[in-house]
Structure formats: structure tokens, C-alpha cells
Amino acid sequence: MRGLRRGRVPAQGNGAARRHDLLSRLLAPFVSVAVLATLVLLAASPAHGPGEAAPGGAVAAGSLGSAGSPERGSSGTDSDRTAEDDGDAPPRDRVELGTPTSKPAQGLDVFYDQTISWQPCDDTGDGRGSDDDRCGTVRVPINYLDPRGETVRIALRKVPAGNPQARRGTLFINPGGPGASGLEFAMEARDFFSDDVREVWDVVGFDPRGVGESGGFSCLRSEDLDSMYAADPTPDTRAEKAAAASSRTARLKGCLARGGALARNMGSELVARDLDVMRDAVGDAHLNYYGISYGTLIGALYGAQFPDRIGLMVIDSAVSPDYIAADSASQDDVDGWAEEEAATVEDGLDAFLEDCVDQGDCALGDDVDTARTRLLAFLDRLDRKPLPSDAQGIPRLTEGWAVTAINAVLLYPDSWQDVEDALRVALEDGDGTDLVWTAMDTVMRDDDGSYIGGYEASHLPIHCADWPLDATSQMEPSVSVLDEHPVYAHLYGVATDSCEGWVGTQRTNLILTVDATSPVLVLANERDLTTPPDGTREMGQGIFGSRFVLVDADGHGVYANGNDCADAIVDDYLVRALAPRNGEVCDA
């Protein structure tokens, strides 16, 4: 589940290009290989596959309507069209939502009796939002098993529907991370979502509990993150390995100490419960939701807990949701997982090196094999002797900071030229400044030492709550595997996170099953290295009656990624309540 992606994403028109730039900034990379090393993904699919009706599931001809979920807007025949009206367009099914029957759990009534006091946002004067945006909060219990205990206020930002007469309700959005800011996502909503979507939905982003303005705390401080990224990614001696493990454990203990009860009550399951309180507070009977990347797990876990409350839900580029404790895992299992991920990492780096070579005058060499060898030798030299840097607060380019910079080429294709230029300066001039700057940009570190966006500082307790420890937690790939895959060994061979000593809540829904009563839209790009399509399919298989769409595209994130077919499917679904048939494919 590491954040990997490559390939140049085609932009179709200025609007598509602008929206994709926003997507690249909003999506933070996934947690480290420690997650992969603590998971065994299910090889077998659940009993129901996507598109198969589960008990109570329904896709019917009719309107989208229920209490708190208004009927389609007064946009005339366009709102009521079917795909058959478009000639050769694939058929679409109308979505009908039933009347929910679930009630709040005992003791939670007070949280379900809130009205949000929407006020002008404080930041509209700095150009990041619009004067029309409104901000507010809802109060939720820190521990749902103790509703009379401590509470936290969840911060929300609303971009009001452009056409109030056609307004359908509220579309909640989450950009993933885990721990990325939904308030930041909402600030970009006018450029990210199509005009049609924004006309009919109040788009509302939120900071998840413990993140940003929703009780955010200093889980990992700037000095913790600086130390983590500067650390030796290839510890060779027993002492170096012990120091790395000790640092990981110390970071978690510090996070728990600083975060108190809130740090111990993180995780996507609790965020999903908070979402239901938010849904009620805006007056909608169903949750309408767009989640991307790690935000898909929040949406899926919401569906598992509140299946009759699912409205129009878009699952875009999903994480693989299922977890089985690897109590009997062997070293061979760990080595096998590492080899699988190594192949992906090597392919991603080779794509970058091939681009460097093809451009001519590549500082690493004239062919990919030579370039790879020289890059690894450069990293080994940094392990022994870091290069000087003029970057504020980071006076040396260590191997760790260099690896962080090089990771950018696997995460963001538009970084390739910058990394090539920075490597040239480091190799030819012995100056590490440009590579440090690239690394800072990759992890969203500002010149003053602060980390922007929430993910870097907040992801650890979410990771530990969502993915319980198991027998593989302290196991590392064998030396023989790391020697055979030196690119992987340098870039991802050592975990930066550890949940050893975690004392907080743990996810209970470890094998995803969602008895959805309306079709959920599940989207995947064929060549998404951050969340490969197989994982997205797995999530779709756990959501009974879902509609899976595969897009012939590179990159992470389907919507706003430059594919007109995919964008039209999402817009049809959200604006006109028309669901595609399961298994539809969008060509490049």
C-alpha cells in the first residue's frame, strides 16, 4: 500500500489540466511498507461480486429521492435522460434510494440533534477560498462507547450549490492520506469538480478527527519528521538497525503521550461514525460521498456500519480493504511480499531513468542499466559522506533525504525533470541543495520547518488503528532479497513507521462486506501504481451491487484525471443519478 505512481497523464483541455494539478497536490502518499508487511491480502473474493444483488439491494427505474435527499433538480429533460437517448452511449440504470430505518445508538441522540451554524470562513481574504464558502463544526464523542465523555469538534467547509433551486443536498468529500485535510480539498472544489456537479450539490470537506482544525495535535512534530526523513534508509550493522527500530517506537510513544484520548481513538471506522453525525447535521437522510485514495476506506466503512444510509457514493482509486492477521506467516511470506513490491518499485524507477536517458545528456549515464548503477552508487556515497546543503534547517543531504527526493519520481510524474536537474547539480557540483528542496516539496515541508497538509504529522495513529499488529510486524525481508533488489533496498527496504506499543482503538470490520441498498460507483485506473486496480476491485467485491469501471489511464485518481469518459460517468451518477453497468471500460 505504498504510494507509487508513474506515467504522464494526458490532459484534455485547460480545465482538465488544472483539475489534475489540484489532484496531484491534494493526494498525499500512502503509509510506509510497514503496512504491506502486516497484511495478508485475501486471494479469494467475497461471496458476492460487484454488480451482484445482495439481499435488499435495488436498482430501479425512478427518481433519487428520500427525506433529506431532494428530488432531482428542475433542469428539465437533461436531468431525466437515459443513456439510450444518447445513441451509442452505454446504458445507464436509474438509482432509487429507499427510506432508511436505522436509528442512532443508545446515548448518541444528543449528537444527532445538532444544527451547524455556518459562518463566513476566516481565510477567504487570503485567496485560498471564496467569500461564498461557509465554515462550521459538529461535536462528536471521542469514544463512542463513552458518549458522556470527552468530545471533539469536527471542522467543515461548505462550497454552496451554484443553483439553489436545483440543489440535491450535500456531497461530502475526502482526499485520503490518511490524515489529509478535507478543508483544503473543499477550497479547491470549484476547480476540481465539474460545473454540473457544483450546480446541484453543496460540496462539504472536513478535517477528520485529530487532524488540522478537528482537534489536530502534534502527533509527529517537525523535528520528528526531519529526523525520520534524514535517517539512514539502509542500516547495515546491528547497532544501526536497533537505532532505527528504537526511533520508530519513540515516535509512536511521543504521539500517544501528546495526543491523549484523541490519539487513542483514531482510525477510519470512527471517522465513518463521525460522518453519520455530519450527515444528520446537514439534514440529509443519506450520505452522498466522494472519496479518493485512502478516503475510499472511510466511505466503505461507513457503508458497512450504515448500509441503509448510503446515497450516491463514489469510490475512486481504492485501497485494498481486507486484512487477515498473519499469525502463521513465515520469513518466506515476508520475502514474497517484498519481491512483489520490489518489482513495482523497479518498474517505476526504470521509467524515470529511461526518460532521463531518452532526453539526452543524462547525468546518470547513456543507458538505463548504467544510470541505475550510478544512482545506487551515489546513494551509497551519501551514506558514508553527506553533501552540503544550503536549504534552511537541513544543512546536509543525507542518503535519507536523497531517497525522499527520488521517491518523487514514483509519486509525481511531473517531478521527473526537477529530479533530473537536482541530481545533475549533486553529481557534478557536489551540492545537495536542489535535492533537499525536491525532498521538501515531496513531503510538503516549508522553509520554516513546518509540514503542510496534515498527512505527515497525523497518519501514524490512523495507520495503527486501521491495520492491527500481527506476527510479521518485526520481520524484515531477508538480506538475500534486499541484495537481489538493490533499488527496493535503498528506497523502501526499511520501514519508517512502527505500531509496536499501540494502545488505541483497532478496526473491527477487517473483512469488508457492505450490503448496499443502492449501487456504489467504484473507479480504477488501469496503470495506477499508488492503488493498483486489483485492490480497487477487491473493495468493489466487498460492496454488493457496486458498479466497477476500469479506465485505460495512468496515474492515481480517476475523476479529474483527463479522461472524458470517466468524468462523464461520475457526472451522470452524481448529477442525474444514473449508474453505469458493472464492468464498463473507458478507453484512453
Summary of the structure (lengths in Angstrom):
residues: 588
radius of gyration: 23.6
end to end distance: 25.4
largest distance: 71.2
contacts: 2107
relative contact order: 0.19
helix: 41%
strand: 13%
